[in-house]
Amino acid sequence: LMGLLLHLLMWWTVRAEDVTFVPLTREFLDRLRNETLYNRYATPTQYDGIPTNVSLSMFIEGMSSFSAQTMDYHLDMYFQQEWYDLRLEHNHTAPILVKDKKVFREMWHPDVYFANAKSASFQVVTDDNFLVWVYPDGRVWYDTRISIVVSCNMDLWKYPLDSQQCPLRVLSYAYPESVLRLVWSIKDDFLPVDRNPEITMPDMQLKDIRTGYCNGTYATGVWSCMTAVFYVEREVMHHVMQTYLPTALIVVISWFNFWLDVDSAPARVSLSITTLLTISTQANAVKLALPEVSYMKAIDVWMGSCMAFVFGVMIEFTICHFAKNRELLRCEPQPSLIVDTALSTLFGASRDIDDLNDEDVGISSQENHTALNLLSPERSEPRLRSFSANVNTNESRLVTVDISRRALHWTRALRNLRGRRIAQRIDERCRTIFPVGFLLFNLGYWTFYLLYS
């Protein structure tokens, strides 16, 4: 309501006679319906051989729904057209008000249309939002309220740090420039395209409106065309809070891996996978809100870089785990050596034991050590002496294997300590490399997209 009052006040203050008007008269209707005096299919200057000038102006009441997905925006505006038709001159001191659309259709009026409009409609609540003033000198002023969805080919390579230029093109549909010429209205203290100062949008900010001309030559001739270009900037703070800050925090959380123990493989792997999946989910959510384009957007660079940093954390853990286990693999004995030693130890003694009779040898076990006790010294035959020598040899082999196992244990422990130290040094360096790298990336990212581009 406030916008409507401001709009009417703006035009009523142009001249004093605009405050009053004359109701539609029978004389005026008779003139319109007299085909001899008035031909509504002919332009006002058609028989004079000159084009009819139509002045256009707009008052933008509301603007919203700048959609990157559908590449369009919504306008709610008052659209004014003004021209001279000397056939409608009258003797009244005030303009005649026409509020009946049937009467208006009996008058000649420009057939302008919006070339890049997806859809448009007249406001009809609570009544048809239009009026026509016919001044005594034949000047006709036509005002109507229109809701329109306008197409805008947005360049999204800087999204969501972008600014857009969205034109609204107005043309005549049937009349070339030689018959009808469109011009922007020029009046003192009034802009041809003005706006409601209270216009606010959740994701965009209207910075400026500029008017221009876009006359084009076609096969049927030259057609008059006018443009109103809306310069808008995207509100960055919304995307900072919804996209940039959460993803940056996820990258920081992934760095907790560098403070976890090298042996905490389940914890480190689960943290890396969780952060990577979270980044992927947010990237998909952003992708669904945008159209499919053939170039890389600023948000794609950000999401891809954050995903690369998180993936780098997983690569770092893999390197640490490999460096730690590589030292252990170096000290592992050959499997064939272990099998041969065990077999020679066990079966070498068994063959000698099998050669003895039960009456000659008694076997007892004490403190986990196997001893062979002969029944009497007198029965020391050569076969028994040979068996005793074999037992002594096997005992020496057992001692050698035990020493080898202890050496292997200490070697493994030392190499494990060395591997852990290497992995810890990698973690310590990454605690600095990753934050500094992410900081440098942010510095380059924001500098490029906000300043140099």
C-alpha positions as CSV (number, residue, x, y, z in Angstrom):
1,L,0.0,0.0,0.0
2,M,2.8,2.4,0.9
3,G,4.5,1.7,-2.5
4,L,1.3,2.4,-4.4
5,L,0.8,5.7,-2.6
6,L,4.4,6.7,-3.3
7,H,3.9,5.7,-6.9
8,L,0.7,7.7,-7.4
9,L,2.2,10.7,-5.5
10,M,5.2,10.7,-7.8
11,W,3.0,11.1,-10.8
12,W,0.4,13.3,-9.3
13,T,3.0,15.9,-8.3
14,V,4.1,16.4,-11.9
15,R,1.3,18.8,-12.8
16,A,-1.4,20.4,-10.8
17,E,-4.2,19.1,-13.1
18,D,-3.2,15.5,-12.3
19,V,-4.9,15.8,-9.0
20,T,-8.3,15.9,-10.6
21,F,-9.9,14.0,-13.5
22,V,-13.1,13.8,-15.5
23,P,-15.2,10.7,-15.6
24,L,-15.7,8.9,-18.9
25,T,-18.2,10.8,-21.0
26,R,-20.7,9.7,-23.7
27,E,-19.1,12.1,-26.1
28,F,-15.7,10.4,-25.7
29,L,-17.2,7.0,-26.2
30,D,-19.1,8.0,-29.3
31,R,-15.8,9.3,-30.8
32,L,-14.1,6.0,-30.1
33,R,-16.9,4.0,-31.8
34,N,-17.1,6.2,-34.8
35,E,-15.0,4.5,-37.4
36,T,-14.9,7.6,-39.6
37,L,-13.4,9.7,-36.8
38,Y,-11.3,7.0,-35.1
39,N,-9.6,3.9,-36.4
40,R,-8.2,1.9,-33.5
41,Y,-6.1,-0.2,-35.9
42,A,-4.1,2.8,-37.2
43,T,-1.3,4.4,-35.2
44,P,-1.8,8.1,-34.3
45,T,0.7,9.3,-36.9
46,Q,0.3,6.6,-39.5
47,Y,-1.3,9.0,-42.1
48,D,1.4,11.7,-41.4
49,G,4.2,9.4,-42.5
50,I,6.2,9.7,-39.3
51,P,6.7,7.2,-36.5
52,T,4.7,7.4,-33.2
53,N,6.9,8.0,-30.2
54,V,6.0,6.0,-27.1
55,S,7.7,7.0,-23.9
56,L,8.2,4.2,-21.3
57,S,8.9,4.3,-17.6
58,M,8.9,1.8,-14.8
59,F,8.6,1.9,-11.0
60,I,10.0,-1.3,-9.5
61,E,7.8,-2.1,-6.5
62,G,9.4,-5.5,-5.6
63,M,12.2,-7.8,-6.8
64,S,12.9,-11.3,-5.6
65,S,13.8,-14.9,-6.4
66,F,17.1,-14.5,-8.2
67,S,17.5,-18.2,-8.9
68,A,20.8,-19.6,-10.1
69,Q,19.2,-23.0,-10.8
70,T,16.5,-21.6,-13.2
71,M,18.4,-18.5,-14.1
72,D,15.6,-16.0,-13.7
73,Y,14.2,-13.4,-11.3
74,H,10.9,-12.0,-10.4
75,L,9.7,-8.4,-10.8
76,D,6.6,-6.6,-9.5
77,M,6.4,-3.2,-11.2
78,Y,4.2,-0.4,-12.4
79,F,4.7,0.0,-16.1
80,Q,3.8,3.3,-17.7
81,Q,3.4,4.2,-21.4
82,E,2.8,7.6,-22.8
83,W,2.1,8.8,-26.3
84,Y,0.1,11.5,-28.2
85,D,-3.1,10.7,-30.1
86,L,-4.5,13.9,-31.5
87,R,-7.7,12.1,-32.4
88,L,-8.6,11.9,-28.7
89,E,-8.4,15.7,-28.0
90,H,-11.3,17.0,-25.9
91,N,-12.4,20.3,-24.3
92,H,-12.3,19.3,-20.7
93,T,-9.9,21.0,-18.4
94,A,-8.8,17.8,-16.7
95,P,-7.8,14.4,-18.1
96,I,-10.4,11.8,-18.7
97,L,-10.0,8.7,-16.6
98,V,-10.5,5.3,-18.3
99,K,-10.9,2.4,-15.9
100,D,-12.9,0.0,-18.2
101,K,-10.7,-2.5,-20.1
102,K,-13.4,-2.8,-22.7
103,V,-13.2,0.9,-23.5
104,F,-9.4,0.7,-23.4
105,R,-9.4,-2.1,-26.0
106,E,-11.3,0.3,-28.3
107,M,-8.4,2.7,-28.2
108,W,-5.2,2.3,-30.1
109,H,-2.3,1.5,-27.7
110,P,1.2,0.2,-28.2
111,D,1.7,-3.6,-28.4
112,V,4.9,-3.7,-26.4
113,Y,6.1,-6.9,-24.9
114,F,9.0,-8.2,-22.8
115,A,11.3,-10.2,-25.0
116,N,13.1,-12.2,-22.3
117,A,10.1,-12.8,-20.0
118,K,9.3,-16.4,-19.1
119,S,5.9,-15.5,-17.8
120,A,3.9,-12.3,-16.9
121,S,0.5,-11.4,-15.6
122,F,-1.5,-8.4,-14.7
123,Q,-2.5,-7.7,-11.1
124,V,-6.2,-8.0,-10.7
125,V,-6.7,-7.9,-6.9
126,T,-9.0,-6.4,-5.8
127,D,-9.7,-4.9,-9.2
128,D,-7.8,-4.6,-12.4
129,N,-4.6,-2.6,-11.5
130,F,-4.6,-0.3,-14.5
131,L,-5.7,3.2,-15.4
132,V,-5.6,5.4,-18.5
133,W,-5.6,9.2,-18.5
134,V,-6.5,11.1,-21.7
135,Y,-5.4,14.7,-21.5
136,P,-7.1,17.6,-23.4
137,D,-4.2,17.9,-25.8
138,G,-4.4,14.2,-26.8
139,R,-1.7,12.9,-24.5
140,V,-2.4,9.4,-23.3
141,W,-0.9,8.1,-20.2
142,Y,-1.3,4.3,-19.5
143,D,-0.3,2.7,-16.2
144,T,-0.6,-0.9,-15.2
145,R,0.8,-3.2,-12.6
146,I,2.6,-6.3,-13.8
147,S,4.2,-9.4,-12.2
148,I,6.8,-10.8,-14.4
149,V,9.4,-13.6,-14.3
150,V,12.4,-12.5,-16.4
151,S,15.1,-14.8,-17.8
152,C,18.7,-13.8,-16.9
153,N,21.7,-15.6,-18.4
154,M,24.0,-15.6,-15.3
155,D,27.7,-16.1,-15.5
156,L,28.3,-18.3,-12.4
157,W,32.1,-18.8,-12.6
158,K,32.5,-16.6,-9.5
159,Y,29.5,-18.1,-7.6
160,P,28.7,-17.4,-4.8
161,L,31.0,-14.4,-4.9
162,D,29.5,-13.1,-8.1
163,S,27.6,-10.1,-9.3
164,Q,25.1,-10.2,-12.2
165,Q,23.8,-7.9,-14.9
166,C,20.2,-8.9,-15.7
167,P,18.5,-7.0,-18.5
168,L,14.8,-6.5,-19.2
169,R,14.2,-6.0,-22.9
170,V,11.1,-4.2,-24.2
171,L,10.0,-4.2,-27.8
172,S,7.1,-3.6,-30.0
173,Y,5.7,-6.8,-31.4
174,A,4.0,-5.7,-34.7
175,Y,5.4,-2.2,-35.5
176,P,9.0,-1.6,-36.8
177,E,10.9,1.5,-35.8
178,S,9.6,3.4,-38.9
179,V,6.1,3.1,-37.5
180,L,6.6,3.1,-33.7
181,R,9.7,4.3,-31.8
182,L,10.2,3.4,-28.2
183,V,12.0,5.9,-26.0
184,W,12.7,6.2,-22.3
185,S,10.6,8.9,-20.5
186,I,12.6,12.0,-19.6
187,K,11.2,14.2,-16.9
188,D,12.7,16.5,-14.4
189,D,13.7,14.9,-11.1
190,F,12.3,11.5,-12.2
191,L,14.2,8.5,-13.5
192,P,12.8,6.5,-16.3
193,V,13.3,3.4,-14.1
194,D,12.8,4.0,-10.4
195,R,12.6,1.6,-7.5
196,N,11.1,1.2,-4.1
197,P,13.9,2.1,-1.6
198,E,12.7,-0.7,0.7
199,I,13.4,-3.5,-1.7
200,T,15.4,-6.2,0.1
201,M,16.3,-9.7,-1.0
202,P,17.6,-12.6,1.1
203,D,20.5,-13.5,-1.2
204,M,21.0,-10.6,-3.6
205,Q,21.4,-6.8,-3.3
206,L,20.2,-4.4,-6.0
207,K,23.1,-2.0,-6.7
208,D,22.0,0.0,-9.7
209,I,19.5,0.2,-12.6
210,R,20.7,1.5,-16.0
211,T,18.6,2.1,-19.1
212,G,19.7,1.7,-22.7
213,Y,18.7,0.8,-26.2
214,C,19.0,-2.5,-28.1
215,N,17.6,-1.7,-31.6
216,G,18.1,-4.7,-33.8
217,T,17.9,-5.3,-37.6
218,Y,15.9,-8.3,-38.7
219,A,14.6,-9.6,-42.0
220,T,11.5,-7.5,-41.6
221,G,13.3,-4.3,-40.8
222,V,14.7,-2.4,-37.8
223,W,12.8,-2.8,-34.6
224,S,12.9,-0.4,-31.7
225,C,14.2,-2.0,-28.5
226,M,14.9,-0.7,-25.0
227,T,16.7,-2.3,-22.0
228,A,16.6,-1.8,-18.3
229,V,19.7,-3.5,-16.8
230,F,19.6,-4.5,-13.1
231,Y,23.0,-4.7,-11.4
232,V,22.8,-7.1,-8.5
233,E,25.4,-8.5,-6.1
234,R,25.1,-11.8,-4.2
235,E,25.1,-11.6,-0.4
236,V,28.3,-13.4,0.6
237,M,27.6,-13.7,4.3
238,H,24.8,-16.2,3.8
239,H,27.1,-18.5,1.9
240,V,30.0,-17.9,4.3
241,M,27.8,-19.2,7.2
242,Q,26.1,-22.0,5.2
243,T,29.0,-23.3,3.1
244,Y,32.5,-21.8,3.6
245,L,32.7,-21.9,7.4
246,P,31.3,-25.4,7.9
247,T,33.6,-26.9,5.3
248,A,36.6,-25.0,6.7
249,L,35.8,-26.4,10.2
250,I,35.6,-30.0,8.7
251,V,39.1,-29.5,7.2
252,V,40.4,-28.3,10.6
253,I,38.8,-31.3,12.4
254,S,40.6,-33.7,10.0
255,W,43.9,-32.4,11.3
256,F,43.2,-34.0,14.7
257,N,44.7,-37.1,13.0
258,F,48.1,-35.6,13.4
259,W,47.8,-35.7,17.2
260,L,46.5,-39.3,17.4
261,D,48.9,-42.1,18.1
262,V,50.3,-43.9,15.1
263,D,49.0,-47.3,16.3
264,S,45.4,-45.8,16.6
265,A,44.6,-47.0,13.1
266,P,40.9,-47.4,13.6
267,A,40.4,-44.0,15.1
268,R,42.5,-42.2,12.4
269,V,40.9,-44.0,9.5
270,S,37.3,-43.5,10.8
271,L,38.0,-39.8,11.4
272,S,39.4,-39.3,7.9
273,I,36.6,-41.2,6.2
274,T,33.9,-39.3,8.2
275,T,35.3,-35.9,7.3
276,L,35.7,-36.9,3.7
277,L,32.1,-38.1,3.5
278,T,30.8,-34.9,5.2
279,I,32.7,-32.8,2.6
280,S,31.2,-34.8,-0.2
281,T,27.7,-34.5,1.2
282,Q,28.0,-30.7,1.3
283,A,29.5,-30.5,-2.2
284,N,26.5,-32.5,-3.5
285,A,24.0,-30.2,-1.7
286,V,25.7,-27.2,-3.4
287,K,25.7,-28.9,-6.7
288,L,21.9,-29.6,-6.6
289,A,21.2,-25.9,-6.1
290,L,23.1,-24.9,-9.3
291,P,22.6,-25.6,-13.0
292,E,25.0,-27.8,-14.9
293,V,27.6,-25.6,-16.6
294,S,30.7,-26.4,-18.6
295,Y,33.0,-24.3,-16.5
296,M,34.4,-24.4,-13.0
297,K,32.7,-22.2,-10.4
298,A,34.3,-20.6,-7.4
299,I,32.4,-22.9,-5.0
300,D,33.7,-25.9,-7.0
301,V,37.3,-24.7,-6.4
302,W,36.6,-24.4,-2.7
303,M,34.9,-27.7,-2.3
304,G,37.5,-29.5,-4.4
305,S,40.4,-28.0,-2.4
306,C,38.8,-28.8,0.9
307,M,38.3,-32.4,-0.2
308,A,41.9,-32.5,-1.4
309,F,43.1,-31.4,2.1
310,V,41.0,-34.0,3.8
311,F,42.2,-36.7,1.4
312,G,45.7,-35.5,2.0
313,V,45.3,-36.4,5.7
314,M,44.4,-40.0,4.7
315,I,47.4,-40.2,2.4
316,E,49.6,-38.9,5.3
317,F,48.3,-41.6,7.6
318,T,49.0,-44.2,5.0
319,I,52.6,-43.0,4.6
320,C,53.1,-43.0,8.4
321,H,51.7,-46.5,8.7
322,F,53.9,-47.8,5.9
323,A,57.0,-46.1,7.3
324,K,56.4,-47.7,10.7
325,N,55.8,-51.2,9.4
326,R,58.6,-51.1,6.9
327,E,61.3,-51.3,9.6
328,L,59.6,-54.4,11.1
329,L,59.5,-56.2,7.8
330,R,63.3,-55.8,7.5
331,C,64.0,-57.9,10.7
332,E,61.6,-60.7,10.0
333,P,63.5,-64.1,9.5
334,Q,63.1,-66.2,6.4
335,P,60.2,-68.7,6.8
336,S,62.4,-71.6,5.4
337,L,65.0,-71.0,8.1
338,I,62.5,-71.3,10.9
339,V,61.0,-74.5,9.5
340,D,64.4,-76.1,8.9
341,T,65.7,-75.3,12.4
342,A,62.5,-76.6,14.0
343,L,62.6,-79.8,12.0
344,S,66.3,-80.5,12.6
345,T,65.8,-79.9,16.3
346,L,62.8,-82.2,16.7
347,F,63.4,-85.0,14.3
348,G,67.2,-85.2,14.8
349,A,66.6,-86.4,18.4
350,S,63.6,-88.5,17.6
351,R,65.5,-90.7,15.2
352,D,68.1,-91.5,17.9
353,I,65.4,-92.1,20.4
354,D,63.6,-94.5,18.1
355,D,66.7,-96.7,17.9
356,L,66.6,-97.4,21.7
357,N,64.7,-100.0,23.5
358,D,62.4,-99.2,26.4
359,E,64.5,-101.3,28.7
360,D,67.7,-99.3,27.9
361,V,66.4,-95.8,28.4
362,G,64.2,-94.0,31.0
363,I,62.7,-90.5,30.1
364,S,61.7,-87.9,32.8
365,S,60.8,-84.3,32.6
366,Q,61.8,-81.6,35.2
367,E,61.3,-77.8,34.9
368,N,60.4,-78.0,31.2
369,H,63.8,-79.6,30.4
370,T,64.0,-83.2,28.8
371,A,66.6,-85.5,30.3
372,L,67.6,-89.0,29.3
373,N,68.7,-91.2,32.3
374,L,70.6,-94.4,31.6
375,L,69.6,-97.4,33.8
376,S,73.2,-98.5,34.6
377,P,76.7,-97.4,33.8
378,E,77.6,-100.9,32.9
379,R,75.3,-101.0,30.0
380,S,77.0,-98.1,28.1
381,E,77.1,-99.7,24.8
382,P,78.3,-97.8,21.7
383,R,74.7,-97.3,20.6
384,L,74.0,-95.4,23.9
385,R,77.1,-93.3,23.6
386,S,76.1,-92.3,20.1
387,F,72.7,-91.3,21.4
388,S,74.2,-89.3,24.2
389,A,76.3,-87.4,21.7
390,N,73.2,-86.6,19.6
391,V,71.3,-85.3,22.7
392,N,74.2,-83.0,23.5
393,T,74.2,-81.7,19.9
394,N,70.4,-81.1,20.0
395,E,70.7,-79.2,23.3
396,S,73.3,-76.9,21.8
397,R,71.0,-76.3,18.9
398,L,68.1,-75.4,21.3
399,V,70.4,-72.9,23.0
400,T,71.3,-71.4,19.6
401,V,67.7,-71.0,18.6
402,D,66.8,-69.4,21.9
403,I,69.6,-66.9,21.5
404,S,68.5,-66.2,17.9
405,R,64.9,-65.6,19.1
406,R,66.0,-63.2,21.8
407,A,68.2,-61.3,19.2
408,L,65.2,-61.2,16.9
409,H,63.0,-59.9,19.6
410,W,65.4,-57.0,20.5
411,T,66.0,-56.2,16.8
412,R,62.3,-56.1,16.2
413,A,61.8,-53.8,19.2
414,L,64.5,-51.4,18.1
415,R,63.2,-51.3,14.5
416,N,59.7,-50.8,15.9
417,L,60.9,-47.8,17.9
418,R,62.7,-46.4,14.9
419,G,59.6,-46.8,12.7
420,R,57.4,-45.1,15.3
421,R,59.9,-42.2,15.5
422,I,59.8,-41.8,11.7
423,A,56.0,-41.7,11.7
424,Q,56.0,-39.3,14.6
425,R,58.3,-36.9,12.7
426,I,56.0,-37.0,9.7
427,D,53.0,-36.2,12.0
428,E,54.9,-33.3,13.6
429,R,55.7,-31.8,10.3
430,C,52.2,-32.1,8.9
431,R,50.9,-30.3,12.0
432,T,52.5,-27.2,10.5
433,I,52.4,-28.0,6.7
434,F,48.6,-28.6,6.5
435,P,47.5,-25.4,8.4
436,V,50.0,-23.2,6.6
437,G,48.9,-24.7,3.2
438,F,45.2,-24.2,4.0
439,L,45.9,-20.6,5.1
440,L,47.9,-19.8,1.9
441,F,45.0,-21.4,-0.2
442,N,42.5,-19.1,1.6
443,L,44.7,-16.1,1.0
444,G,45.0,-16.8,-2.7
445,Y,41.3,-17.9,-3.1
446,W,39.7,-14.8,-1.5
447,T,42.3,-12.4,-3.1
448,F,41.6,-13.7,-6.6
449,Y,37.8,-13.9,-6.5
450,L,37.2,-10.7,-4.5
451,L,39.9,-8.4,-5.9
452,Y,41.6,-9.4,-9.1
453,S,38.6,-11.0,-10.8
